Amino acid sequence: MTGSAMRWWRDYTLTRPVGSPTLTWEQFSQLFLEKFLPITLRKEFRKHFERLQQGSMTVTQYESRFVDLDCHALLLLPTEGERVRRFIEGLTHPIRLQMAKETGSEISFQAATNIVGRIKTVLAQERGRDFGVGPSGVP
């Protein structure tokens, strides 16, 4: 931490009673968010997250936006499985359909994004064949 965050943390730790238990990450995160990210802004981020869809974004852009916003939705997605489910639900229909074929019950977010990357590559190759275009983009 730097600047005002470092000053806030220093002041916070200096005013805690001697012998206080160490804060958990969740407790620290809550205190930090309350101080530096107002509830109204967090609610706005949460709303954007709930409505997030891949749409015209690339898979990489969608994944990046998802990760940017999902930290504001911890109560909505408290488990890794729920996070993965929400990520898949926001994908375009063809990719979501392929994900249903590829994924088992419980997979990690990293595994899901790896599978999406492979699906994206296969779909792009198939589109190239549909238009008579070879791997180099030349007919």
N, C-alpha and C positions, 0 to 999 in steps of 0.2 A: 504494500500500500504506500501511497505517497500523498503529499499535500494535505488537504482537509480530511481525507479518510484516515491518514496516519495520525493527525492531531486528535480526531474523534476517538480513535481506538486507544491512544495513549491516555486521553482524559477518562475514558470509560474504565480502563484497567486501574487507573490511579484512584478512582472513587469507589471501587468495589471493596467490600469489607475483607479484611485479612482472613484467609482460610476459606474463601468462597470456592465452591467446586469449579473446575475448569468447564468452560462452555463447550457444548457439542457443536459440531458444524452447523446443524440445523438451527440451534439457538443463535449462533453468530450470524448466520445468513439472515435470519428474521430481523435481528437488531440492525444489521447493515442496510437491508432493504427498507425498513421503516425510516431510517435516517436519510438515505440518499435516493430513494425511489418512492415517491408518494403513492399512496394507495390508488388514487385516481389514475395515475399513469400505469400502474401494475394491472388495473382492471382493463384498461385500454389494450395493453399488450396481450392479456388473456383473451380478450374478445377477438383480436386479430388472429391469435393462434387457433382458437376454436373454428374460425372460418377459413383457415389456410387450406388452399388447394393448389396443386401443381399448375393446373391450367396451361398457360403458354410458357411457363418457366422450364428451363432444362431441369433434369433430375438433380444436377449439382446445385443449381440455384435454389430449387425447392428444398433440398436437404440443408443447405446453408441457412435459409430463412427459418426452417423448422427448428434447427438447433438454436438460432438466435432467440426465437420466441418461446421454446419449450421450458426454458428456465423460469419463466413467469407463470407456468401452469403446473407447478409441482403438485398442487392439491387435485388438479384434474387428472393427472397421470402419475400417481404415486409409485407405480411399479414399472419395471422395464417392459414387461409384456404389454401393458396398456400404452406405453410410449410407442412401441413398435406397431401396435394395432392402429393408433391414430396416424402414424406416419404413412402406413399403407393405405388407409382410407382416403388420404389426401392426394394420392397418386392418380394419374390419368387412368381411364378405364382399361386400355390395353395392358398397361404395366401392372395394374392391380390384379387383373385377370391372370396374368402369368405368375404373379406373386402367390396367388392362391394355389397354383399347381406346384410351386417350388418350396413353399414353407410348410413346416410341420407345426406342431403345437407351440412350443416356446423357443423363440430364437432371440438373440441379442440384437440391439439396434445396429451394431456394426455388421453383423451377419446380414441383416435385412438390407442395409445400404449396399453391401457387396453384391447381393443377389440382384438388386435393382440395377446396379451398374452393368452386370452381365446381360440382363434382359434388355436394357437400353441398347447395348451393342448389337444384340441379335436382331431386335426390331429395326434398327437403322440399316443393317445389312439386308434384311428382307425387303425394306422399302426400296433400297437401291436395286435389288433384283426385279421388283415390280415395275420399275421404270427402265429396265434394261441397262442399268448402270453397274459397272464392275466395282470392285473394292477400291480402286483408285479414283472413282468418281467419273471415269471415262466410259462411254458406251462400248 
